[in-house]
Amino acid sequence: MNISYAWEFNKEQKDFLQSYYYCNTLLIRCLRESVVVSNDVKKEIEDILLLPIAEIEKRKHEKAE
């Protein structure tokens, strides 16, 4: 299975992706080092971190029911 693709991002898109990656990496590092946040909350954040917004909203509604 070949999933490679020659992406052609402009500078603004590249900068956004770099920031997005950095922020997510920082969040995971902070969660792993935190003793204040419960393991359940850490797991939930990690589980939804890279999901599309629609899927996150769907899970929120399911959890509320």
PDBQT receptor file of N, H, CA, C and O in Angstrom, charges set to zero:
ATOM      1  N   MET A   1       0.846  -1.176   0.000  1.00  0.00    +0.000 N 
ATOM      2  CA  MET A   1       0.000   0.000   0.000  1.00  0.00    +0.000 C 
ATOM      3  C   MET A   1       0.893   1.242   0.000  1.00  0.00    +0.000 C 
ATOM      4  O   MET A   1       1.691   1.433   0.918  1.00  0.00    +0.000 OA
ATOM      5  N   ASN A   2       0.765   2.058  -0.993  1.00  0.00    +0.000 N 
ATOM      6  H   ASN A   2       0.117   1.903  -1.739  1.00  0.00    +0.000 HD
ATOM      7  CA  ASN A   2       1.561   3.264  -1.115  1.00  0.00    +0.000 C 
ATOM      8  C   ASN A   2       0.680   4.473  -0.799  1.00  0.00    +0.000 C 
ATOM      9  O   ASN A   2      -0.249   4.780  -1.546  1.00  0.00    +0.000 OA
ATOM     10  N   ILE A   3       0.972   5.154   0.304  1.00  0.00    +0.000 N 
ATOM     11  H   ILE A   3       1.727   4.904   0.911  1.00  0.00    +0.000 HD
ATOM     12  CA  ILE A   3       0.163   6.318   0.685  1.00  0.00    +0.000 C 
ATOM     13  C   ILE A   3       0.921   7.625   0.476  1.00  0.00    +0.000 C 
ATOM     14  O   ILE A   3       0.466   8.692   0.887  1.00  0.00    +0.000 OA
ATOM     15  N   SER A   4       2.065   7.528  -0.161  1.00  0.00    +0.000 N 
ATOM     16  H   SER A   4       2.434   6.660  -0.495  1.00  0.00    +0.000 HD
ATOM     17  CA  SER A   4       2.842   8.747  -0.379  1.00  0.00    +0.000 C 
ATOM     18  C   SER A   4       2.158   9.622  -1.432  1.00  0.00    +0.000 C 
ATOM     19  O   SER A   4       1.464   9.136  -2.325  1.00  0.00    +0.000 OA
ATOM     20  N   TYR A   5       2.378  10.896  -1.294  1.00  0.00    +0.000 N 
ATOM     21  H   TYR A   5       2.942  11.291  -0.568  1.00  0.00    +0.000 HD
ATOM     22  CA  TYR A   5       1.802  11.881  -2.205  1.00  0.00    +0.000 C 
ATOM     23  C   TYR A   5       2.714  13.092  -2.194  1.00  0.00    +0.000 C 
ATOM     24  O   TYR A   5       3.241  13.467  -1.146  1.00  0.00    +0.000 OA
ATOM     25  N   ALA A   6       2.899  13.694  -3.329  1.00  0.00    +0.000 N 
ATOM     26  H   ALA A   6       2.471  13.390  -4.180  1.00  0.00    +0.000 HD
ATOM     27  CA  ALA A   6       3.756  14.880  -3.420  1.00  0.00    +0.000 C 
ATOM     28  C   ALA A   6       2.939  16.116  -3.022  1.00  0.00    +0.000 C 
ATOM     29  O   ALA A   6       2.406  16.828  -3.872  1.00  0.00    +0.000 OA
ATOM     30  N   TRP A   7       2.854  16.351  -1.696  1.00  0.00    +0.000 N 
ATOM     31  H   TRP A   7       3.286  15.772  -1.004  1.00  0.00    +0.000 HD
ATOM     32  CA  TRP A   7       2.096  17.495  -1.198  1.00  0.00    +0.000 C 
ATOM     33  C   TRP A   7       2.793  18.787  -1.597  1.00  0.00    +0.000 C 
ATOM     34  O   TRP A   7       4.020  18.884  -1.558  1.00  0.00    +0.000 OA
ATOM     35  N   GLU A   8       2.006  19.762  -1.976  1.00  0.00    +0.000 N 
ATOM     36  H   GLU A   8       1.010  19.683  -2.008  1.00  0.00    +0.000 HD
ATOM     37  CA  GLU A   8       2.544  21.071  -2.339  1.00  0.00    +0.000 C 
ATOM     38  C   GLU A   8       1.869  22.134  -1.477  1.00  0.00    +0.000 C 
ATOM     39  O   GLU A   8       0.886  22.752  -1.884  1.00  0.00    +0.000 OA
ATOM     40  N   PHE A   9       2.410  22.332  -0.293  1.00  0.00    +0.000 N 
ATOM     41  H   PHE A   9       3.209  21.830   0.037  1.00  0.00    +0.000 HD
ATOM     42  CA  PHE A   9       1.870  23.325   0.629  1.00  0.00    +0.000 C 
ATOM     43  C   PHE A   9       2.562  24.663   0.412  1.00  0.00    +0.000 C 
ATOM     44  O   PHE A   9       3.755  24.730   0.114  1.00  0.00    +0.000 OA
ATOM     45  N   ASN A  10       1.775  25.729   0.570  1.00  0.00    +0.000 N 
ATOM     46  H   ASN A  10       0.806  25.674   0.811  1.00  0.00    +0.000 HD
ATOM     47  CA  ASN A  10       2.399  27.050   0.515  1.00  0.00    +0.000 C 
ATOM     48  C   ASN A  10       3.015  27.350   1.887  1.00  0.00    +0.000 C 
ATOM     49  O   ASN A  10       2.839  26.572   2.825  1.00  0.00    +0.000 OA
ATOM     50  N   LYS A  11       3.721  28.450   2.008  1.00  0.00    +0.000 N 
ATOM     51  H   LYS A  11       3.864  29.082   1.247  1.00  0.00    +0.000 HD
ATOM     52  CA  LYS A  11       4.431  28.781   3.248  1.00  0.00    +0.000 C 
ATOM     53  C   LYS A  11       3.473  28.892   4.423  1.00  0.00    +0.000 C 
ATOM     54  O   LYS A  11       3.778  28.399   5.509  1.00  0.00    +0.000 OA
ATOM     55  N   GLU A  12       2.334  29.520   4.233  1.00  0.00    +0.000 N 
ATOM     56  H   GLU A  12       2.086  29.921   3.351  1.00  0.00    +0.000 HD
ATOM     57  CA  GLU A  12       1.361  29.680   5.317  1.00  0.00    +0.000 C 
ATOM     58  C   GLU A  12       0.866  28.311   5.808  1.00  0.00    +0.000 C 
ATOM     59  O   GLU A  12       0.749  28.088   7.012  1.00  0.00    +0.000 OA
ATOM     60  N   GLN A  13       0.583  27.415   4.890  1.00  0.00    +0.000 N 
ATOM     61  H   GLN A  13       0.679  27.596   3.911  1.00  0.00    +0.000 HD
ATOM     62  CA  GLN A  13       0.133  26.075   5.259  1.00  0.00    +0.000 C 
ATOM     63  C   GLN A  13       1.228  25.297   5.996  1.00  0.00    +0.000 C 
ATOM     64  O   GLN A  13       0.952  24.602   6.973  1.00  0.00    +0.000 OA
ATOM     65  N   LYS A  14       2.454  25.418   5.527  1.00  0.00    +0.000 N 
ATOM     66  H   LYS A  14       2.678  25.983   4.733  1.00  0.00    +0.000 HD
ATOM     67  CA  LYS A  14       3.578  24.752   6.191  1.00  0.00    +0.000 C 
ATOM     68  C   LYS A  14       3.756  25.291   7.612  1.00  0.00    +0.000 C 
ATOM     69  O   LYS A  14       3.960  24.528   8.556  1.00  0.00    +0.000 OA
ATOM     70  N   ASP A  15       3.677  26.611   7.749  1.00  0.00    +0.000 N 
ATOM     71  H   ASP A  15       3.511  27.232   6.982  1.00  0.00    +0.000 HD
ATOM     72  CA  ASP A  15       3.815  27.226   9.075  1.00  0.00    +0.000 C 
ATOM     73  C   ASP A  15       2.707  26.748  10.010  1.00  0.00    +0.000 C 
ATOM     74  O   ASP A  15       2.959  26.452  11.178  1.00  0.00    +0.000 OA
ATOM     75  N   PHE A  16       1.480  26.673   9.493  1.00  0.00    +0.000 N 
ATOM     76  H   PHE A  16       1.275  26.914   8.544  1.00  0.00    +0.000 HD
ATOM     77  CA  PHE A  16       0.357  26.200  10.301  1.00  0.00    +0.000 C 
ATOM     78  C   PHE A  16       0.576  24.751  10.733  1.00  0.00    +0.000 C 
ATOM     79  O   PHE A  16       0.375  24.417  11.901  1.00  0.00    +0.000 OA
ATOM     80  N   LEU A  17       0.979  23.900   9.814  1.00  0.00    +0.000 N 
ATOM     81  H   LEU A  17       1.142  24.171   8.865  1.00  0.00    +0.000 HD
ATOM     82  CA  LEU A  17       1.213  22.489  10.141  1.00  0.00    +0.000 C 
ATOM     83  C   LEU A  17       2.332  22.337  11.166  1.00  0.00    +0.000 C 
ATOM     84  O   LEU A  17       2.239  21.502  12.065  1.00  0.00    +0.000 OA
ATOM     85  N   GLN A  18       3.376  23.130  11.037  1.00  0.00    +0.000 N 
ATOM     86  H   GLN A  18       3.451  23.808  10.306  1.00  0.00    +0.000 HD
ATOM     87  CA  GLN A  18       4.463  23.090  12.020  1.00  0.00    +0.000 C 
ATOM     88  C   GLN A  18       3.959  23.500  13.402  1.00  0.00    +0.000 C 
ATOM     89  O   GLN A  18       4.297  22.862  14.399  1.00  0.00    +0.000 OA
ATOM     90  N   SER A  19       3.163  24.547  13.463  1.00  0.00    +0.000 N 
ATOM     91  H   SER A  19       2.889  25.064  12.653  1.00  0.00    +0.000 HD
ATOM     92  CA  SER A  19       2.610  25.008  14.742  1.00  0.00    +0.000 C 
ATOM     93  C   SER A  19       1.677  23.958  15.333  1.00  0.00    +0.000 C 
ATOM     94  O   SER A  19       1.716  23.687  16.533  1.00  0.00    +0.000 OA
ATOM     95  N   TYR A  20       0.852  23.379  14.493  1.00  0.00    +0.000 N 
ATOM     96  H   TYR A  20       0.821  23.600  13.518  1.00  0.00    +0.000 HD
ATOM     97  CA  TYR A  20      -0.091  22.347  14.929  1.00  0.00    +0.000 C 
ATOM     98  C   TYR A  20       0.663  21.154  15.512  1.00  0.00    +0.000 C 
ATOM     99  O   TYR A  20       0.310  20.646  16.576  1.00  0.00    +0.000 OA
ATOM    100  N   TYR A  21       1.688  20.719  14.814  1.00  0.00    +0.000 N 
ATOM    101  H   TYR A  21       1.974  21.132  13.949  1.00  0.00    +0.000 HD
ATOM    102  CA  TYR A  21       2.497  19.591  15.277  1.00  0.00    +0.000 C 
ATOM    103  C   TYR A  21       3.185  19.934  16.605  1.00  0.00    +0.000 C 
ATOM    104  O   TYR A  21       3.168  19.139  17.545  1.00  0.00    +0.000 OA
ATOM    105  N   TYR A  22       3.779  21.105  16.669  1.00  0.00    +0.000 N 
ATOM    106  H   TYR A  22       3.792  21.751  15.905  1.00  0.00    +0.000 HD
ATOM    107  CA  TYR A  22       4.470  21.529  17.888  1.00  0.00    +0.000 C 
ATOM    108  C   TYR A  22       3.512  21.575  19.074  1.00  0.00    +0.000 C 
ATOM    109  O   TYR A  22       3.829  21.072  20.151  1.00  0.00    +0.000 OA
ATOM    110  N   CYS A  23       2.347  22.177  18.876  1.00  0.00    +0.000 N 
ATOM    111  H   CYS A  23       2.090  22.586  18.000  1.00  0.00    +0.000 HD
ATOM    112  CA  CYS A  23       1.385  22.304  19.976  1.00  0.00    +0.000 C 
ATOM    113  C   CYS A  23       0.899  20.939  20.460  1.00  0.00    +0.000 C 
ATOM    114  O   CYS A  23       0.784  20.711  21.664  1.00  0.00    +0.000 OA
ATOM    115  N   ASN A  24       0.616  20.042  19.533  1.00  0.00    +0.000 N 
ATOM    116  H   ASN A  24       0.709  20.227  18.555  1.00  0.00    +0.000 HD
ATOM    117  CA  ASN A  24       0.170  18.705  19.924  1.00  0.00    +0.000 C 
ATOM    118  C   ASN A  24       1.273  17.941  20.640  1.00  0.00    +0.000 C 
ATOM    119  O   ASN A  24       1.005  17.242  21.617  1.00  0.00    +0.000 OA
ATOM    120  N   THR A  25       2.496  18.064  20.173  1.00  0.00    +0.000 N 
ATOM    121  H   THR A  25       2.713  18.633  19.379  1.00  0.00    +0.000 HD
ATOM    122  CA  THR A  25       3.630  17.409  20.822  1.00  0.00    +0.000 C 
ATOM    123  C   THR A  25       3.828  17.960  22.232  1.00  0.00    +0.000 C 
ATOM    124  O   THR A  25       4.055  17.202  23.175  1.00  0.00    +0.000 OA
ATOM    125  N   LEU A  26       3.744  19.262  22.367  1.00  0.00    +0.000 N 
ATOM    126  H   LEU A  26       3.561  19.878  21.601  1.00  0.00    +0.000 HD
ATOM    127  CA  LEU A  26       3.878  19.893  23.678  1.00  0.00    +0.000 C 
ATOM    128  C   LEU A  26       2.769  19.435  24.618  1.00  0.00    +0.000 C 
ATOM    129  O   LEU A  26       3.031  19.133  25.782  1.00  0.00    +0.000 OA
ATOM    130  N   LEU A  27       1.553  19.381  24.135  1.00  0.00    +0.000 N 
ATOM    131  H   LEU A  27       1.340  19.626  23.190  1.00  0.00    +0.000 HD
ATOM    132  CA  LEU A  27       0.430  18.941  24.958  1.00  0.00    +0.000 C 
ATOM    133  C   LEU A  27       0.651  17.516  25.468  1.00  0.00    +0.000 C 
ATOM    134  O   LEU A  27       0.443  17.244  26.650  1.00  0.00    +0.000 OA
ATOM    135  N   ILE A  28       1.063  16.623  24.601  1.00  0.00    +0.000 N 
ATOM    136  H   ILE A  28       1.231  16.844  23.640  1.00  0.00    +0.000 HD
ATOM    137  CA  ILE A  28       1.320  15.240  25.009  1.00  0.00    +0.000 C 
ATOM    138  C   ILE A  28       2.445  15.181  26.044  1.00  0.00    +0.000 C 
ATOM    139  O   ILE A  28       2.336  14.462  27.037  1.00  0.00    +0.000 OA
ATOM    140  N   ARG A  29       3.511  15.925  25.819  1.00  0.00    +0.000 N 
ATOM    141  H   ARG A  29       3.599  16.510  25.012  1.00  0.00    +0.000 HD
ATOM    142  CA  ARG A  29       4.621  15.931  26.788  1.00  0.00    +0.000 C 
ATOM    143  C   ARG A  29       4.155  16.438  28.149  1.00  0.00    +0.000 C 
ATOM    144  O   ARG A  29       4.507  15.869  29.182  1.00  0.00    +0.000 OA
ATOM    145  N   CYS A  30       3.372  17.495  28.147  1.00  0.00    +0.000 N 
ATOM    146  H   CYS A  30       3.085  17.957  27.307  1.00  0.00    +0.000 HD
ATOM    147  CA  CYS A  30       2.861  18.048  29.410  1.00  0.00    +0.000 C 
ATOM    148  C   CYS A  30       1.945  17.045  30.114  1.00  0.00    +0.000 C 
ATOM    149  O   CYS A  30       2.027  16.868  31.329  1.00  0.00    +0.000 OA
ATOM    150  N   LEU A  31       1.082  16.397  29.350  1.00  0.00    +0.000 N 
ATOM    151  H   LEU A  31       1.015  16.541  28.363  1.00  0.00    +0.000 HD
ATOM    152  CA  LEU A  31       0.182  15.409  29.949  1.00  0.00    +0.000 C 
ATOM    153  C   LEU A  31       0.953  14.258  30.574  1.00  0.00    +0.000 C 
ATOM    154  O   LEU A  31       0.611  13.795  31.661  1.00  0.00    +0.000 OA
ATOM    155  N   ARG A  32       1.974  13.804  29.902  1.00  0.00    +0.000 N 
ATOM    156  H   ARG A  32       2.252  14.181  29.018  1.00  0.00    +0.000 HD
ATOM    157  CA  ARG A  32       2.742  12.671  30.407  1.00  0.00    +0.000 C 
ATOM    158  C   ARG A  32       3.518  13.024  31.665  1.00  0.00    +0.000 C 
ATOM    159  O   ARG A  32       3.780  12.149  32.491  1.00  0.00    +0.000 OA
ATOM    160  N   GLU A  33       3.887  14.281  31.827  1.00  0.00    +0.000 N 
ATOM    161  H   GLU A  33       3.673  14.991  31.156  1.00  0.00    +0.000 HD
ATOM    162  CA  GLU A  33       4.666  14.696  32.990  1.00  0.00    +0.000 C 
ATOM    163  C   GLU A  33       3.796  15.227  34.129  1.00  0.00    +0.000 C 
ATOM    164  O   GLU A  33       4.287  15.456  35.235  1.00  0.00    +0.000 OA
ATOM    165  N   SER A  34       2.518  15.420  33.860  1.00  0.00    +0.000 N 
ATOM    166  H   SER A  34       2.120  15.234  32.962  1.00  0.00    +0.000 HD
ATOM    167  CA  SER A  34       1.617  15.997  34.857  1.00  0.00    +0.000 C 
ATOM    168  C   SER A  34       1.203  14.970  35.907  1.00  0.00    +0.000 C 
ATOM    169  O   SER A  34       0.934  13.809  35.599  1.00  0.00    +0.000 OA
ATOM    170  N   VAL A  35       1.161  15.427  37.139  1.00  0.00    +0.000 N 
ATOM    171  H   VAL A  35       1.380  16.370  37.390  1.00  0.00    +0.000 HD
ATOM    172  CA  VAL A  35       0.646  14.588  38.217  1.00  0.00    +0.000 C 
ATOM    173  C   VAL A  35      -0.716  15.101  38.690  1.00  0.00    +0.000 C 
ATOM    174  O   VAL A  35      -1.370  14.476  39.525  1.00  0.00    +0.000 OA
ATOM    175  N   VAL A  36      -1.128  16.236  38.149  1.00  0.00    +0.000 N 
ATOM    176  H   VAL A  36      -0.597  16.743  37.470  1.00  0.00    +0.000 HD
ATOM    177  CA  VAL A  36      -2.393  16.849  38.558  1.00  0.00    +0.000 C 
ATOM    178  C   VAL A  36      -3.566  16.292  37.748  1.00  0.00    +0.000 C 
ATOM    179  O   VAL A  36      -4.670  16.150  38.272  1.00  0.00    +0.000 OA
ATOM    180  N   VAL A  37      -3.331  15.982  36.493  1.00  0.00    +0.000 N 
ATOM    181  H   VAL A  37      -2.434  16.097  36.068  1.00  0.00    +0.000 HD
ATOM    182  CA  VAL A  37      -4.385  15.486  35.613  1.00  0.00    +0.000 C 
ATOM    183  C   VAL A  37      -4.508  13.978  35.794  1.00  0.00    +0.000 C 
ATOM    184  O   VAL A  37      -3.509  13.259  35.808  1.00  0.00    +0.000 OA
ATOM    185  N   SER A  38      -5.750  13.507  35.932  1.00  0.00    +0.000 N 
ATOM    186  H   SER A  38      -6.562  14.091  35.921  1.00  0.00    +0.000 HD
ATOM    187  CA  SER A  38      -5.963  12.074  36.144  1.00  0.00    +0.000 C 
ATOM    188  C   SER A  38      -5.601  11.286  34.881  1.00  0.00    +0.000 C 
ATOM    189  O   SER A  38      -5.596  11.826  33.775  1.00  0.00    +0.000 OA
ATOM    190  N   ASN A  39      -5.303  10.018  35.068  1.00  0.00    +0.000 N 
ATOM    191  H   ASN A  39      -5.307   9.579  35.966  1.00  0.00    +0.000 HD
ATOM    192  CA  ASN A  39      -4.964   9.152  33.934  1.00  0.00    +0.000 C 
ATOM    193  C   ASN A  39      -6.123   9.030  32.954  1.00  0.00    +0.000 C 
ATOM    194  O   ASN A  39      -5.901   8.929  31.747  1.00  0.00    +0.000 OA
ATOM    195  N   ASP A  40      -7.358   9.037  33.454  1.00  0.00    +0.000 N 
ATOM    196  H   ASP A  40      -7.538   9.118  34.434  1.00  0.00    +0.000 HD
ATOM    197  CA  ASP A  40      -8.527   8.960  32.573  1.00  0.00    +0.000 C 
ATOM    198  C   ASP A  40      -8.613  10.187  31.659  1.00  0.00    +0.000 C 
ATOM    199  O   ASP A  40      -8.897  10.064  30.467  1.00  0.00    +0.000 OA
ATOM    200  N   VAL A  41      -8.367  11.354  32.225  1.00  0.00    +0.000 N 
ATOM    201  H   VAL A  41      -8.137  11.453  33.193  1.00  0.00    +0.000 HD
ATOM    202  CA  VAL A  41      -8.406  12.595  31.427  1.00  0.00    +0.000 C 
ATOM    203  C   VAL A  41      -7.266  12.590  30.415  1.00  0.00    +0.000 C 
ATOM    204  O   VAL A  41      -7.463  12.962  29.258  1.00  0.00    +0.000 OA
ATOM    205  N   LYS A  42      -6.090  12.176  30.835  1.00  0.00    +0.000 N 
ATOM    206  H   LYS A  42      -5.929  11.874  31.775  1.00  0.00    +0.000 HD
ATOM    207  CA  LYS A  42      -4.954  12.095  29.912  1.00  0.00    +0.000 C 
ATOM    208  C   LYS A  42      -5.279  11.188  28.740  1.00  0.00    +0.000 C 
ATOM    209  O   LYS A  42      -5.027  11.538  27.587  1.00  0.00    +0.000 OA
ATOM    210  N   LYS A  43      -5.841  10.020  29.035  1.00  0.00    +0.000 N 
ATOM    211  H   LYS A  43      -6.045   9.735  29.972  1.00  0.00    +0.000 HD
ATOM    212  CA  LYS A  43      -6.172   9.047  27.989  1.00  0.00    +0.000 C 
ATOM    213  C   LYS A  43      -7.205   9.617  27.028  1.00  0.00    +0.000 C 
ATOM    214  O   LYS A  43      -7.081   9.455  25.814  1.00  0.00    +0.000 OA
ATOM    215  N   GLU A  44      -8.217  10.278  27.560  1.00  0.00    +0.000 N 
ATOM    216  H   GLU A  44      -8.318  10.409  28.546  1.00  0.00    +0.000 HD
ATOM    217  CA  GLU A  44      -9.264  10.853  26.716  1.00  0.00    +0.000 C 
ATOM    218  C   GLU A  44      -8.695  11.919  25.773  1.00  0.00    +0.000 C 
ATOM    219  O   GLU A  44      -9.044  11.957  24.593  1.00  0.00    +0.000 OA
ATOM    220  N   ILE A  45      -7.831  12.773  26.291  1.00  0.00    +0.000 N 
ATOM    221  H   ILE A  45      -7.549  12.743  27.250  1.00  0.00    +0.000 HD
ATOM    222  CA  ILE A  45      -7.216  13.808  25.456  1.00  0.00    +0.000 C 
ATOM    223  C   ILE A  45      -6.373  13.161  24.359  1.00  0.00    +0.000 C 
ATOM    224  O   ILE A  45      -6.468  13.549  23.195  1.00  0.00    +0.000 OA
ATOM    225  N   GLU A  46      -5.557  12.187  24.719  1.00  0.00    +0.000 N 
ATOM    226  H   GLU A  46      -5.480  11.872  25.664  1.00  0.00    +0.000 HD
ATOM    227  CA  GLU A  46      -4.723  11.513  23.721  1.00  0.00    +0.000 C 
ATOM    228  C   GLU A  46      -5.567  10.802  22.675  1.00  0.00    +0.000 C 
ATOM    229  O   GLU A  46      -5.210  10.785  21.497  1.00  0.00    +0.000 OA
ATOM    230  N   ASP A  47      -6.693  10.210  23.099  1.00  0.00    +0.000 N 
ATOM    231  H   ASP A  47      -6.982  10.224  24.057  1.00  0.00    +0.000 HD
ATOM    232  CA  ASP A  47      -7.552   9.473  22.168  1.00  0.00    +0.000 C 
ATOM    233  C   ASP A  47      -8.211  10.371  21.130  1.00  0.00    +0.000 C 
ATOM    234  O   ASP A  47      -8.433   9.947  19.996  1.00  0.00    +0.000 OA
ATOM    235  N   ILE A  48      -8.527  11.611  21.507  1.00  0.00    +0.000 N 
ATOM    236  H   ILE A  48      -8.347  11.956  22.428  1.00  0.00    +0.000 HD
ATOM    237  CA  ILE A  48      -9.236  12.484  20.569  1.00  0.00    +0.000 C 
ATOM    238  C   ILE A  48      -8.344  13.528  19.898  1.00  0.00    +0.000 C 
ATOM    239  O   ILE A  48      -8.811  14.295  19.056  1.00  0.00    +0.000 OA
ATOM    240  N   LEU A  49      -7.085  13.558  20.263  1.00  0.00    +0.000 N 
ATOM    241  H   LEU A  49      -6.706  12.935  20.947  1.00  0.00    +0.000 HD
ATOM    242  CA  LEU A  49      -6.190  14.627  19.832  1.00  0.00    +0.000 C 
ATOM    243  C   LEU A  49      -6.178  14.847  18.319  1.00  0.00    +0.000 C 
ATOM    244  O   LEU A  49      -6.240  15.995  17.878  1.00  0.00    +0.000 OA
ATOM    245  N   LEU A  50      -6.101  13.809  17.529  1.00  0.00    +0.000 N 
ATOM    246  H   LEU A  50      -6.051  12.877  17.888  1.00  0.00    +0.000 HD
ATOM    247  CA  LEU A  50      -5.978  13.962  16.082  1.00  0.00    +0.000 C 
ATOM    248  C   LEU A  50      -7.252  13.621  15.316  1.00  0.00    +0.000 C 
ATOM    249  O   LEU A  50      -7.221  13.465  14.096  1.00  0.00    +0.000 OA
ATOM    250  N   LEU A  51      -8.359  13.507  16.019  1.00  0.00    +0.000 N 
ATOM    251  H   LEU A  51      -8.384  13.635  17.011  1.00  0.00    +0.000 HD
ATOM    252  CA  LEU A  51      -9.620  13.210  15.352  1.00  0.00    +0.000 C 
ATOM    253  C   LEU A  51     -10.175  14.448  14.650  1.00  0.00    +0.000 C 
ATOM    254  O   LEU A  51      -9.910  15.576  15.065  1.00  0.00    +0.000 OA
ATOM    255  N   PRO A  52     -10.947  14.229  13.583  1.00  0.00    +0.000 N 
ATOM    256  CA  PRO A  52     -11.637  15.362  12.949  1.00  0.00    +0.000 C 
ATOM    257  C   PRO A  52     -12.656  15.970  13.924  1.00  0.00    +0.000 C 
ATOM    258  O   PRO A  52     -13.167  15.276  14.802  1.00  0.00    +0.000 OA
ATOM    259  N   ILE A  53     -12.942  17.244  13.767  1.00  0.00    +0.000 N 
ATOM    260  H   ILE A  53     -12.526  17.808  13.053  1.00  0.00    +0.000 HD
ATOM    261  CA  ILE A  53     -13.871  17.955  14.640  1.00  0.00    +0.000 C 
ATOM    262  C   ILE A  53     -15.222  17.247  14.695  1.00  0.00    +0.000 C 
ATOM    263  O   ILE A  53     -15.812  17.128  15.768  1.00  0.00    +0.000 OA
ATOM    264  N   ALA A  54     -15.713  16.778  13.560  1.00  0.00    +0.000 N 
ATOM    265  H   ALA A  54     -15.234  16.874  12.688  1.00  0.00    +0.000 HD
ATOM    266  CA  ALA A  54     -17.023  16.114  13.520  1.00  0.00    +0.000 C 
ATOM    267  C   ALA A  54     -17.044  14.885  14.429  1.00  0.00    +0.000 C 
ATOM    268  O   ALA A  54     -18.038  14.640  15.113  1.00  0.00    +0.000 OA
ATOM    269  N   GLU A  55     -15.978  14.125  14.443  1.00  0.00    +0.000 N 
ATOM    270  H   GLU A  55     -15.170  14.323  13.888  1.00  0.00    +0.000 HD
ATOM    271  CA  GLU A  55     -15.906  12.933  15.290  1.00  0.00    +0.000 C 
ATOM    272  C   GLU A  55     -15.843  13.309  16.762  1.00  0.00    +0.000 C 
ATOM    273  O   GLU A  55     -16.440  12.633  17.601  1.00  0.00    +0.000 OA
ATOM    274  N   ILE A  56     -15.129  14.375  17.084  1.00  0.00    +0.000 N 
ATOM    275  H   ILE A  56     -14.645  14.925  16.403  1.00  0.00    +0.000 HD
ATOM    276  CA  ILE A  56     -15.059  14.844  18.468  1.00  0.00    +0.000 C 
ATOM    277  C   ILE A  56     -16.445  15.275  18.949  1.00  0.00    +0.000 C 
ATOM    278  O   ILE A  56     -16.859  14.932  20.056  1.00  0.00    +0.000 OA
ATOM    279  N   GLU A  57     -17.156  16.027  18.112  1.00  0.00    +0.000 N 
ATOM    280  H   GLU A  57     -16.820  16.305  17.212  1.00  0.00    +0.000 HD
ATOM    281  CA  GLU A  57     -18.506  16.473  18.465  1.00  0.00    +0.000 C 
ATOM    282  C   GLU A  57     -19.439  15.281  18.642  1.00  0.00    +0.000 C 
ATOM    283  O   GLU A  57     -20.252  15.264  19.567  1.00  0.00    +0.000 OA
ATOM    284  N   LYS A  58     -19.332  14.293  17.772  1.00  0.00    +0.000 N 
ATOM    285  H   LYS A  58     -18.671  14.308  17.021  1.00  0.00    +0.000 HD
ATOM    286  CA  LYS A  58     -20.148  13.083  17.861  1.00  0.00    +0.000 C 
ATOM    287  C   LYS A  58     -19.904  12.376  19.196  1.00  0.00    +0.000 C 
ATOM    288  O   LYS A  58     -20.853  11.952  19.856  1.00  0.00    +0.000 OA
ATOM    289  N   ARG A  59     -18.647  12.251  19.591  1.00  0.00    +0.000 N 
ATOM    290  H   ARG A  59     -17.876  12.596  19.055  1.00  0.00    +0.000 HD
ATOM    291  CA  ARG A  59     -18.306  11.591  20.853  1.00  0.00    +0.000 C 
ATOM    292  C   ARG A  59     -18.830  12.383  22.049  1.00  0.00    +0.000 C 
ATOM    293  O   ARG A  59     -19.275  11.803  23.040  1.00  0.00    +0.000 OA
ATOM    294  N   LYS A  60     -18.774  13.727  21.946  1.00  0.00    +0.000 N 
ATOM    295  H   LYS A  60     -18.413  14.198  21.141  1.00  0.00    +0.000 HD
ATOM    296  CA  LYS A  60     -19.284  14.550  23.045  1.00  0.00    +0.000 C 
ATOM    297  C   LYS A  60     -20.777  14.309  23.238  1.00  0.00    +0.000 C 
ATOM    298  O   LYS A  60     -21.248  14.179  24.367  1.00  0.00    +0.000 OA
ATOM    299  N   HIS A  61     -21.530  14.249  22.118  1.00  0.00    +0.000 N 
ATOM    300  H   HIS A  61     -21.147  14.354  21.200  1.00  0.00    +0.000 HD
ATOM    301  CA  HIS A  61     -22.974  14.026  22.202  1.00  0.00    +0.000 C 
ATOM    302  C   HIS A  61     -23.285  12.631  22.746  1.00  0.00    +0.000 C 
ATOM    303  O   HIS A  61     -24.212  12.465  23.538  1.00  0.00    +0.000 OA
ATOM    304  N   GLU A  62     -22.517  11.638  22.325  1.00  0.00    +0.000 N 
ATOM    305  H   GLU A  62     -21.763  11.773  21.682  1.00  0.00    +0.000 HD
ATOM    306  CA  GLU A  62     -22.727  10.277  22.819  1.00  0.00    +0.000 C 
ATOM    307  C   GLU A  62     -22.454  10.197  24.315  1.00  0.00    +0.000 C 
ATOM    308  O   GLU A  62     -23.171   9.516  25.049  1.00  0.00    +0.000 OA
ATOM    309  N   LYS A  63     -21.422  10.892  24.759  1.00  0.00    +0.000 N 
ATOM    310  H   LYS A  63     -20.840  11.445  24.163  1.00  0.00    +0.000 HD
ATOM    311  CA  LYS A  63     -21.050  10.872  26.169  1.00  0.00    +0.000 C 
ATOM    312  C   LYS A  63     -22.106  11.577  27.025  1.00  0.00    +0.000 C 
ATOM    313  O   LYS A  63     -22.354  11.181  28.164  1.00  0.00    +0.000 OA
ATOM    314  N   ALA A  64     -22.720  12.614  26.474  1.00  0.00    +0.000 N 
ATOM    315  H   ALA A  64     -22.518  12.935  25.549  1.00  0.00    +0.000 HD
ATOM    316  CA  ALA A  64     -23.716  13.388  27.209  1.00  0.00    +0.000 C 
ATOM    317  C   ALA A  64     -25.027  12.604  27.400  1.00  0.00    +0.000 C 
ATOM    318  O   ALA A  64     -25.785  12.858  28.336  1.00  0.00    +0.000 OA
ATOM    319  N   GLU A  65     -25.269  11.665  26.510  1.00  0.00    +0.000 N 
ATOM    320  H   GLU A  65     -24.653  11.459  25.750  1.00  0.00    +0.000 HD
ATOM    321  CA  GLU A  65     -26.537  10.901  26.581  1.00  0.00    +0.000 C 
ATOM    322  C   GLU A  65     -26.515   9.838  27.634  1.00  0.00    +0.000 C 
ATOM    323  O   GLU A  65     -27.501   9.121  27.809  1.00  0.00    +0.000 OA
TER     324      GLU A  65
